[in-house]
């Protein structure tokens, strides 16, 4: 094969830059970026020719050069973050943005951030205010705590609490609660960064009250209780409830810090799930400081919410790290809106999407699966085998790891392509559809398919198979 003739057939960079198809790109992108793309794509084409032994492949690749350049520039100039359809059945899917917020909250955010707001302005006093003031009162009313604040995530909340309360002092924690959260962040590492000294007590599976008591010294700053929300130890195991830890700690005038992780405000046992400790229960049990995530079972934005005794919250607010870890106006607006839903629990269950999806009626889910199946089967039945499957949804986001919720899904087994190719095509859409591949079937769990999205799924599958 004479590869030189193919090298010679590659248009020169300056000639490509003068073609009408490439000139159009200057309207949406600077000439420098287009030029860089042209050079990169012609270099890649030369490399392809060098490595390929197929004349047909080389000729096809050369014919697509202009298209490749256009696609490359469009990819550079398009927005990368997209809305996706979640067909995985994982309600708090960390990779897909965790908690969904409702339309009313989104509309309120839009209305406030597209103009000026009283984020840090006290309208009553006509003076500088606090961004915490917009939601502190409502949080304390719901949780029973004396004061509240928020930072940008719960790991930051733990770091800030320990930095403000335990620098150069000891913090006692059970070995069975030295958790690792997402991204390999571990409690011992956070403790080290805060300047506190970790004192481990008990064993992995059993920790007793006397383990804490025996470890208390004059240098003890706090007793730390960490709720293991992202895993469970079962069998021969024992841990000390926060009420007993608090009673012991307060005898020695030592505060108790509890990280309850998922931040649930309603008793999920009432809705058919296992009991998850609520923020209110921790406060009532005597924890002096409680922190939790905003974007897990609370159903709000990413945030680390800190509630507790006023004198301790005031101390934390004054710490220099507070400024570095503070929330922005988007988060402040969303937090205020979400907490307002919890004034009435019944209202929260109806309006907070996370709780709504957890509590979604199983017959409603089955009906949605049947509707999608019945609409698609006459359209794509010859190109794709379909079925309605009973399946199991999960909470996700490191919450209630053992819980599974009965659900229904539509399964797809394409006959004209591989299942992995279908999954890839769905992932590459303008509005990607993310599902699960199980036993060579593409599964869409209808529990997490939101209102109106089934119609988009229908149109997408029609386009792919027809």
C-alpha positions as semicolon CSV with decimal commas, in nm:
position;residue;x (nm);y (nm);z (nm)
1;X;0,000;0,000;0,000
2;X;0,131;0,343;-0,100
3;X;0,064;0,549;0,211
4;X;0,235;0,857;0,068
5;X;-0,058;0,920;-0,165
6;X;-0,287;0,934;0,139
7;X;-0,055;1,170;0,324
8;X;-0,055;1,395;0,015
9;X;-0,435;1,388;-0,002
10;X;-0,471;1,551;0,341
11;X;-0,569;1,917;0,280
12;X;-0,328;2,180;0,408
13;X;-0,426;2,363;0,724
14;X;-0,463;2,703;0,554
15;X;-0,682;2,551;0,282
16;X;-0,907;2,389;0,540
17;X;-0,937;2,718;0,727
18;X;-1,069;2,884;0,409
19;X;-1,348;2,634;0,341
20;X;-1,705;2,751;0,398
21;X;-1,779;2,467;0,642
22;X;-1,490;2,567;0,868
23;X;-1,547;2,943;0,834
24;X;-1,896;2,898;0,980
25;X;-1,733;2,783;1,303
26;X;-1,581;3,130;1,355
27;X;-1,930;3,255;1,447
28;X;-1,935;3,049;1,769
29;X;-1,564;3,007;1,842
30;X;-1,246;3,209;1,812
31;X;-1,024;3,153;1,508
32;X;-0,742;3,034;1,737
33;X;-0,952;2,748;1,879
34;X;-1,066;2,641;1,532
35;X;-0,707;2,651;1,406
36;X;-0,593;2,438;1,699
37;X;-0,867;2,183;1,624
38;X;-0,771;2,170;1,253
39;X;-0,409;2,106;1,338
40;X;-0,496;1,840;1,597
41;X;-0,730;1,654;1,364
42;X;-0,488;1,657;1,069
43;X;-0,210;1,530;1,299
44;X;-0,439;1,254;1,426
45;X;-0,527;1,164;1,066
46;X;-0,158;1,125;0,977
47;X;-0,111;0,900;1,278
48;X;-0,416;0,695;1,176
49;X;-0,277;0,649;0,824
50;X;0,056;0,542;0,969
51;X;-0,104;0,276;1,190
52;X;-0,380;0,148;0,962
53;X;-0,339;-0,133;0,707
54;X;-0,683;-0,088;0,549
55;X;-0,718;0,138;0,245
56;X;-1,097;0,154;0,293
57;X;-1,059;0,268;0,652
58;X;-0,802;0,532;0,556
59;X;-1,014;0,667;0,268
60;X;-1,319;0,681;0,493
61;X;-1,123;0,861;0,765
62;X;-0,991;1,121;0,518
63;X;-1,344;1,184;0,385
64;X;-1,463;1,254;0,742
65;X;-1,186;1,503;0,826
66;X;-1,404;1,814;0,799
67;X;-1,683;1,649;0,998
68;X;-1,432;1,550;1,267
69;X;-1,310;1,910;1,294
70;X;-1,666;2,044;1,317
71;X;-1,758;1,788;1,585
72;X;-1,443;1,871;1,780
73;X;-1,515;2,245;1,779
74;X;-1,883;2,193;1,865
75;X;-1,780;1,971;2,157
76;X;-1,545;2,244;2,280
77;X;-1,811;2,517;2,260
78;X;-2,105;2,316;2,397
79;X;-2,195;2,297;2,766
80;X;-2,079;1,973;2,921
81;X;-2,314;1,932;3,218
82;X;-2,646;1,788;3,102
83;X;-2,976;1,680;3,241
84;X;-2,994;1,299;3,230
85;X;-3,277;1,050;3,271
86;X;-3,205;0,825;3,568
87;X;-3,323;0,473;3,492
88;X;-3,088;0,308;3,742
89;X;-3,338;0,289;4,029
90;X;-3,084;0,452;4,261
91;X;-3,266;0,748;4,414
92;X;-2,962;0,930;4,554
93;X;-2,719;0,854;4,272
94;X;-2,395;1,035;4,359
95;X;-2,272;1,030;3,998
96;X;-2,603;1,173;3,876
97;X;-2,622;1,462;4,122
98;X;-2,783;1,298;4,427
99;X;-3,102;1,469;4,549
100;X;-3,339;1,619;4,294
101;X;-3,500;1,945;4,404
102;X;-3,857;2,033;4,313
103;X;-3,972;2,282;4,050
104;X;-4,081;2,541;4,307
105;X;-3,737;2,549;4,468
106;X;-3,567;2,569;4,127
107;X;-3,797;2,855;4,025
108;X;-3,724;3,040;4,350
109;X;-3,349;3,001;4,293
110;X;-3,389;3,134;3,938
111;X;-3,591;3,435;4,053
112;X;-3,344;3,529;4,325
113;X;-3,012;3,472;4,146
114;X;-3,113;3,654;3,829
115;X;-3,132;3,973;4,036
116;X;-2,997;4,107;4,364
117;X;-3,106;3,963;4,700
118;X;-3,075;4,021;5,073
119;X;-2,824;3,737;5,110
120;X;-2,623;3,920;5,376
121;X;-2,841;4,227;5,433
122;X;-3,076;4,268;5,729
123;X;-3,385;4,440;5,590
124;X;-3,521;4,513;5,940
125;X;-3,204;4,684;6,064
126;X;-3,081;4,824;5,735
127;X;-2,736;4,678;5,808
128;X;-2,516;4,384;5,722
129;X;-2,677;4,051;5,808
130;X;-2,590;3,681;5,808
131;X;-2,652;3,435;5,528
132;X;-2,741;3,179;5,795
133;X;-3,031;3,393;5,917
134;X;-3,251;3,289;5,623
135;X;-3,272;2,928;5,737
136;X;-3,137;2,914;6,095
137;X;-3,470;2,983;6,263
138;X;-3,661;2,725;6,060
139;X;-3,391;2,459;6,117
140;X;-3,392;2,513;6,493
141;X;-3,772;2,498;6,498
142;X;-3,775;2,164;6,314
143;X;-3,480;1,999;6,490
144;X;-3,514;2,143;6,841
145;X;-3,154;2,268;6,837
146;X;-3,057;2,610;6,976
147;X;-2,867;2,730;6,670
148;X;-2,768;2,624;6,318
149;X;-2,535;2,703;6,029
150;X;-2,421;2,538;5,705
151;X;-2,102;2,485;5,506
152;X;-2,041;2,337;5,162
153;X;-2,060;1,964;5,252
154;X;-2,069;1,733;5,551
155;X;-1,698;1,644;5,536
156;X;-1,631;2,018;5,559
157;X;-1,873;2,038;5,853
158;X;-1,680;1,768;6,044
159;X;-1,347;1,937;5,964
160;X;-1,474;2,276;6,079
161;X;-1,631;2,142;6,400
162;X;-1,316;1,958;6,502
163;X;-1,093;2,253;6,406
164;X;-1,302;2,490;6,619
165;X;-1,352;2,259;6,917
166;X;-1,061;2,016;6,933
167;X;-0,739;2,166;6,797
168;X;-0,439;2,026;6,992
169;X;-0,679;1,822;7,207
170;X;-0,813;1,468;7,211
171;X;-1,135;1,340;7,052
172;X;-1,261;0,995;7,152
173;X;-1,431;0,780;6,887
174;X;-1,522;0,412;6,853
175;X;-1,304;0,203;6,620
176;X;-1,624;0,071;6,463
177;X;-1,711;0,425;6,349
178;X;-1,387;0,524;6,173
179;X;-1,569;0,543;5,842
180;X;-1,449;0,616;5,493
181;X;-1,682;0,826;5,282
182;X;-1,680;0,892;4,907
183;X;-1,351;0,982;4,743
184;X;-1,144;0,799;5,009
185;X;-1,195;1,068;5,277
186;X;-1,161;0,905;5,617
187;X;-1,248;1,018;5,969
188;X;-0,885;0,977;6,090
189;X;-0,761;1,194;5,800
190;X;-1,018;1,466;5,871
191;X;-0,921;1,454;6,239
192;X;-0,553;1,496;6,154
193;X;-0,625;1,796;5,931
194;X;-0,828;1,961;6,208
195;X;-0,537;1,948;6,452
196;X;-0,725;1,719;6,689
197;X;-0,579;1,395;6,824
198;X;-0,780;1,081;6,754
199;X;-0,830;0,845;7,049
200;X;-0,970;0,512;6,929
201;X;-1,168;0,301;7,174
202;X;-1,337;-0,039;7,164
203;X;-1,307;-0,281;6,874
204;X;-1,442;-0,293;6,520
205;X;-1,752;-0,487;6,622
206;X;-1,798;-0,396;6,990
207;X;-1,759;-0,075;7,187
208;X;-1,889;-0,031;7,542
209;X;-1,961;0,277;7,752
210;X;-1,667;0,199;7,979
211;X;-1,434;0,218;7,674
212;X;-1,522;0,586;7,641
213;X;-1,504;0,646;8,016
214;X;-1,159;0,489;8,050
215;X;-1,024;0,709;7,769
216;X;-1,138;1,044;7,913
217;X;-0,853;1,266;8,033
218;X;-0,809;1,634;8,117
219;X;-0,709;1,684;7,752
220;X;-1,033;1,540;7,608
221;X;-1,208;1,799;7,390
222;X;-1,509;1,593;7,279
223;X;-1,665;1,252;7,234
224;X;-1,743;1,186;6,869
225;X;-2,025;0,959;6,752
226;X;-2,034;0,874;6,380
227;X;-2,344;0,712;6,234
228;X;-2,232;0,440;5,993
229;X;-2,492;0,535;5,733
230;X;-2,304;0,386;5,436
231;X;-2,248;0,035;5,578
232;X;-2,373;-0,199;5,852
233;X;-2,192;-0,431;6,091
234;X;-2,422;-0,722;6,178
235;X;-2,392;-1,025;6,405
236;X;-2,184;-1,017;6,723
237;X;-2,183;-0,640;6,759
238;X;-2,258;-0,363;7,006
239;X;-2,236;0,014;7,004
240;X;-2,324;0,280;7,259
241;X;-2,630;0,498;7,188
242;X;-2,571;0,871;7,181
243;X;-2,793;0,928;7,486
244;X;-2,556;0,721;7,704
245;X;-2,249;0,884;7,553
246;X;-2,401;1,226;7,624
247;X;-2,480;1,140;7,986
248;X;-2,122;1,027;8,041
249;X;-1,969;1,323;7,860
250;X;-2,178;1,583;8,040
251;X;-2,072;1,440;8,377
252;X;-1,722;1,545;8,278
253;X;-1,837;1,874;8,117
254;X;-1,732;1,744;7,773
255;X;-1,942;1,807;7,461
256;X;-2,069;1,531;7,232
257;X;-2,042;1,567;6,854
258;X;-2,253;1,341;6,634
259;X;-2,213;1,305;6,259
260;X;-2,536;1,140;6,146
261;X;-2,447;1,156;5,777
262;X;-2,765;1,126;5,574
263;X;-2,964;1,390;5,766
264;X;-3,313;1,245;5,768
265;X;-3,584;1,454;5,937
266;X;-3,874;1,206;5,916
267;X;-3,904;0,854;6,056
268;X;-3,865;0,638;5,744
269;X;-3,995;0,333;5,931
270;X;-4,343;0,482;5,885
271;X;-4,293;0,444;5,510
272;X;-4,183;0,082;5,504
273;X;-3,806;0,126;5,544
274;X;-3,574;0,048;5,832
275;X;-3,537;0,313;6,099
276;X;-3,267;0,571;6,027
277;X;-3,175;0,802;6,319
278;X;-3,326;1,147;6,270
279;X;-3,163;1,480;6,350
280;X;-3,434;1,550;6,607
281;X;-3,357;1,224;6,790
282;X;-2,987;1,312;6,812
283;X;-3,063;1,656;6,955
284;X;-3,313;1,515;7,204
285;X;-3,065;1,244;7,308
286;X;-2,821;1,512;7,422
287;X;-2,573;1,556;7,138
288;X;-2,429;1,908;7,170
289;X;-2,337;1,935;6,802
290;X;-2,496;1,738;6,518
291;X;-2,391;1,757;6,153
292;X;-2,544;1,601;5,842
293;X;-2,559;1,621;5,462
294;X;-2,800;1,841;5,271
295;X;-2,819;1,637;4,950
296;X;-2,898;1,293;5,090
297;X;-3,219;1,198;5,272
298;X;-3,291;1,562;5,352
299;X;-3,346;1,610;4,978
300;X;-3,173;1,945;4,935
301;X;-2,855;2,087;4,783
302;X;-2,500;1,977;4,864
303;X;-2,427;2,121;5,209
304;X;-2,307;2,027;5,553
305;X;-2,561;2,143;5,810
306;X;-2,446;2,195;6,169
307;X;-2,697;2,226;6,454
308;X;-2,657;2,231;6,829
309;X;-2,588;2,439;7,138
310;X;-2,573;2,811;7,066
311;X;-2,244;2,881;7,244
312;X;-2,073;2,607;7,041
313;X;-2,229;2,711;6,710
314;X;-2,120;3,071;6,780
315;X;-1,766;2,945;6,836
316;X;-1,772;2,750;6,510
317;X;-1,911;3,049;6,318
318;X;-1,616;3,259;6,432
319;X;-1,351;3,010;6,320
320;X;-1,142;3,128;6,019
321;X;-1,227;2,813;5,819
322;X;-1,595;2,911;5,822
323;X;-1,531;3,175;5,558
324;X;-1,341;2,929;5,337
325;X;-1,613;2,664;5,364
326;X;-1,922;2,885;5,354
327;X;-2,218;2,817;5,126
328;X;-2,308;3,038;4,830
329;X;-2,640;3,207;4,758
330;X;-2,769;2,916;4,545
331;X;-2,727;2,678;4,840
332;X;-2,871;2,924;5,093
333;X;-3,187;2,970;4,885
334;X;-3,231;2,596;4,828
335;X;-3,175;2,512;5,195
336;X;-3,432;2,765;5,312
337;X;-3,685;2,633;5,060
338;X;-3,628;2,266;5,142
339;X;-3,645;2,315;5,520
340;X;-3,972;2,505;5,481
341;X;-4,124;2,188;5,332
342;X;-4,055;2,011;5,664
343;X;-4,275;2,243;5,871
344;X;-4,543;1,985;5,789
345;X;-4,415;1,626;5,750
346;X;-4,704;1,528;5,526
347;X;-4,620;1,820;5,302
348;X;-4,252;1,716;5,292
349;X;-4,335;1,360;5,187
350;X;-4,545;1,497;4,899
351;X;-4,311;1,775;4,785
352;X;-3,951;1,670;4,854
353;X;-3,859;1,455;4,549
354;X;-3,631;1,216;4,742
355;X;-3,907;1,129;4,991
356;X;-4,164;1,121;4,711
357;X;-3,954;0,869;4,512
358;X;-3,892;0,652;4,819
359;X;-4,265;0,649;4,899
360;X;-4,383;0,612;4,538
361;X;-4,677;0,376;4,496
362;X;-4,564;0,041;4,353
363;X;-4,877;0,004;4,138
364;X;-4,812;0,345;3,986
365;X;-4,458;0,237;3,897
366;X;-4,585;-0,087;3,743
367;X;-4,842;0,106;3,539
368;X;-4,569;0,339;3,406
369;X;-4,362;0,036;3,302
370;X;-4,664;-0,123;3,129
371;X;-4,747;0,200;2,944
372;X;-4,394;0,236;2,808
373;X;-4,381;-0,134;2,712
374;X;-4,719;-0,125;2,535
375;X;-4,628;0,190;2,338
376;X;-4,287;0,059;2,230
377;X;-4,355;-0,307;2,154
378;X;-4,546;-0,246;1,823
379;X;-4,282;0,008;1,716
380;X;-3,954;-0,173;1,791
381;X;-4,062;-0,528;1,881
382;X;-3,899;-0,675;1,569
383;X;-3,565;-0,510;1,646
384;X;-3,557;-0,545;2,023
385;X;-3,690;-0,798;2,272
386;X;-3,869;-0,628;2,561
387;X;-4,015;-0,732;2,892
388;X;-4,150;-0,590;3,218
389;X;-3,931;-0,700;3,508
390;X;-3,983;-0,687;3,882
391;X;-3,666;-0,536;4,030
392;X;-3,517;-0,372;4,338
393;X;-3,449;0,002;4,373
394;X;-3,206;0,139;4,629
395;X;-3,165;0,466;4,820
396;X;-2,797;0,525;4,731
397;X;-2,575;0,814;4,835
398;X;-2,437;0,616;5,128
399;X;-2,780;0,595;5,292
400;X;-2,961;0,282;5,418
401;X;-2,719;0,046;5,241
402;X;-2,915;-0,272;5,321
403;X;-3,253;-0,140;5,212
404;X;-3,405;-0,246;4,881
405;X;-3,741;-0,121;4,755
406;X;-3,961;-0,327;4,525
407;X;-3,994;-0,169;4,182
408;X;-4,067;-0,242;3,816
409;X;-3,847;-0,195;3,511
410;X;-3,862;-0,229;3,135
411;X;-3,585;-0,450;2,996
412;X;-3,440;-0,432;2,645
413;X;-3,243;-0,695;2,452
414;X;-3,155;-0,547;2,110
415;X;-3,141;-0,781;1,810
416;X;-2,969;-0,540;1,570
417;X;-2,678;-0,440;1,796
418;X;-2,513;-0,548;2,118
419;X;-2,656;-0,444;2,454
420;X;-2,332;-0,258;2,533
421;X;-2,365;-0,064;2,206
422;X;-2,723;0,033;2,297
423;X;-2,608;0,145;2,643
424;X;-2,335;0,357;2,482
425;X;-2,578;0,514;2,233
426;X;-2,819;0,607;2,512
427;X;-2,531;0,755;2,710
428;X;-2,423;0,975;2,417
429;X;-2,761;1,144;2,362
430;X;-2,834;1,514;2,405
431;X;-3,041;1,402;2,705
432;X;-2,861;1,082;2,808
433;X;-3,060;0,787;2,940
434;X;-2,867;0,607;3,213
435;X;-2,981;0,258;3,306
436;X;-2,831;-0,071;3,423
437;X;-2,696;-0,362;3,221
438;X;-2,788;-0,690;3,393
439;X;-2,745;-1,035;3,230
440;X;-2,699;-0,868;2,890
441;X;-3,028;-0,677;2,926
442;X;-3,055;-0,299;2,937
443;X;-3,280;-0,217;3,234
444;X;-3,474;0,104;3,299
445;X;-3,613;0,109;3,654
446;X;-3,924;0,326;3,637
447;X;-3,907;0,437;4,003
448;X;-3,647;0,703;3,922
449;X;-3,791;0,805;3,584
450;X;-3,944;1,144;3,655
451;X;-4,270;1,287;3,525
452;X;-4,262;1,340;3,148
453;X;-3,939;1,145;3,096
454;X;-4,113;0,823;2,981
455;X;-4,221;1,011;2,667
456;X;-3,858;1,106;2,600
457;X;-3,754;0,742;2,644
458;X;-4,024;0,636;2,396
459;X;-3,910;0,887;2,131
460;X;-3,545;0,795;2,183
461;X;-3,597;0,422;2,134
462;X;-3,808;0,487;1,822
463;X;-3,524;0,693;1,675
464;X;-3,255;0,438;1,762
465;X;-3,434;0,130;1,626
466;X;-3,618;0,287;1,331
